Amino acid sequence: MLVAGPLRVTHVTRHIPLRQVPDLITKDRVLETIAVTADGLRQFGIEHPRLGVAALNPHGGEGGLLGREEIEEIAPAVGEAQRMGIDARGPYPADSIFFRAIAGEFDAVVAMYHDQGHIPVKVHDFEGSVTVTLGLPIVRTSVDHGTAFDIAWKGVASPRSLIEAIKLAAQLARAKG
């Protein structure tokens, strides 16, 4: 999960070529990501998490005109999550769901692929974003960026993401008890 202030995002797929993403958007993968996200938010102390699920295609697929993943895979996963008692809603178009999450409508967004979820987080707060590894028996946070070899030893790196990662780890450890 990526965290940048009020914006929390998980991903159904991660580091894969964009060309492969549609084949990996399956009901089972989407449902698993929704469930892991809901469980992770409970670790944040959010008893009844509200999840927004992003569509894959522009405009949410336009009823199948721009793609069928929303109809055949994502919406059925959202429906199954609801039957499991998870407050998941969507799929919603990616061009508006992140704004809605920042405004407080959702506790987290389930994104379909890497850049769909990373871009809004990094635009919202690049230097303060944090990665939280969900599904572990321990608390694990880290900075939300690479090693930044391009600025290594130049004295220009910001420690803010590391500071935010430590603060979030402490918060999660307190919530975990």
MOFENFEN-V181203 format. One record per pair of residues at least 12 apart in sequence whose C-alpha atoms are under 8 Angstrom apart, sorted by the first residue. I is the first residue (numbers start at 0). J is the second residue. If there is no record, write none. Layout:
BEGIN
i=I j=J
i=I j=J
END
This chain:
BEGIN
i=0 j=36
i=0 j=130
i=0 j=131
i=0 j=132
i=0 j=133
i=1 j=117
i=1 j=120
i=1 j=128
i=1 j=129
i=1 j=130
i=1 j=131
i=1 j=143
i=2 j=120
i=2 j=128
i=2 j=129
i=2 j=130
i=2 j=131
i=3 j=120
i=3 j=121
i=3 j=123
i=3 j=124
i=3 j=125
i=3 j=127
i=3 j=128
i=3 j=129
i=4 j=124
i=4 j=127
i=4 j=128
i=5 j=100
i=5 j=101
i=5 j=103
i=5 j=106
i=6 j=97
i=6 j=100
i=6 j=101
i=6 j=106
i=6 j=107
i=6 j=108
i=6 j=120
i=7 j=106
i=7 j=107
i=7 j=108
i=7 j=120
i=8 j=107
i=8 j=108
i=8 j=109
i=8 j=110
i=8 j=116
i=8 j=120
i=9 j=32
i=9 j=36
i=9 j=107
i=9 j=108
i=9 j=109
i=9 j=110
i=9 j=116
i=10 j=32
i=10 j=109
i=10 j=110
i=10 j=111
i=10 j=112
i=10 j=113
i=10 j=116
i=11 j=24
i=11 j=28
i=11 j=29
i=11 j=32
i=11 j=109
i=11 j=110
i=11 j=111
i=11 j=112
i=12 j=24
i=12 j=111
i=12 j=112
i=12 j=113
i=13 j=112
i=13 j=113
i=14 j=113
i=17 j=112
i=20 j=111
i=20 j=112
i=21 j=55
i=21 j=68
i=24 j=68
i=24 j=72
i=24 j=73
i=24 j=111
i=25 j=72
i=25 j=73
i=26 j=71
i=26 j=72
i=26 j=73
i=26 j=75
i=26 j=76
i=27 j=76
i=29 j=72
i=29 j=73
i=29 j=76
i=29 j=77
i=29 j=111
i=30 j=76
i=30 j=77
i=30 j=79
i=30 j=80
i=32 j=109
i=33 j=50
i=33 j=77
i=33 j=80
i=33 j=87
i=33 j=109
i=34 j=80
i=34 j=85
i=35 j=133
i=35 j=134
i=36 j=107
i=36 j=109
i=36 j=133
i=37 j=49
i=37 j=50
i=37 j=85
i=38 j=134
i=39 j=133
i=39 j=134
i=40 j=106
i=42 j=171
i=42 j=174
i=42 j=175
i=43 j=170
i=43 j=171
i=43 j=174
i=44 j=174
i=47 j=85
i=47 j=86
i=48 j=85
i=48 j=86
i=48 j=105
i=48 j=106
i=48 j=107
i=49 j=85
i=49 j=86
i=49 j=87
i=49 j=88
i=49 j=104
i=49 j=105
i=49 j=106
i=49 j=107
i=50 j=86
i=50 j=87
i=50 j=88
i=50 j=105
i=50 j=106
i=50 j=107
i=50 j=108
i=50 j=109
i=51 j=87
i=51 j=88
i=51 j=89
i=51 j=90
i=51 j=91
i=51 j=96
i=51 j=100
i=51 j=105
i=51 j=106
i=51 j=107
i=51 j=108
i=51 j=109
i=52 j=77
i=52 j=87
i=52 j=88
i=52 j=89
i=52 j=90
i=52 j=91
i=52 j=96
i=52 j=108
i=52 j=109
i=52 j=110
i=53 j=89
i=53 j=90
i=53 j=91
i=53 j=92
i=53 j=93
i=53 j=96
i=53 j=108
i=53 j=109
i=53 j=110
i=53 j=111
i=54 j=69
i=54 j=73
i=54 j=89
i=54 j=90
i=54 j=91
i=54 j=92
i=54 j=93
i=54 j=110
i=54 j=111
i=55 j=68
i=55 j=69
i=55 j=92
i=55 j=93
i=55 j=111
i=56 j=68
i=56 j=69
i=56 j=92
i=57 j=92
i=57 j=93
i=57 j=94
i=58 j=91
i=58 j=92
i=58 j=93
i=58 j=94
i=59 j=90
i=59 j=91
i=59 j=92
i=59 j=93
i=69 j=90
i=73 j=90
i=74 j=89
i=74 j=90
i=77 j=89
i=77 j=90
i=93 j=115
i=96 j=108
i=97 j=119
i=126 j=157
i=126 j=159
i=126 j=160
i=127 j=159
i=127 j=160
i=127 j=163
i=128 j=142
i=128 j=143
i=128 j=160
i=128 j=163
i=128 j=164
i=129 j=141
i=129 j=142
i=129 j=143
i=129 j=160
i=129 j=161
i=129 j=163
i=129 j=164
i=130 j=142
i=130 j=143
i=130 j=164
i=138 j=168
i=138 j=171
i=138 j=172
i=139 j=168
i=140 j=164
i=140 j=165
i=140 j=167
i=140 j=168
i=141 j=160
i=141 j=161
i=141 j=164
i=141 j=165
i=142 j=160
i=142 j=161
i=142 j=164
i=143 j=160
END
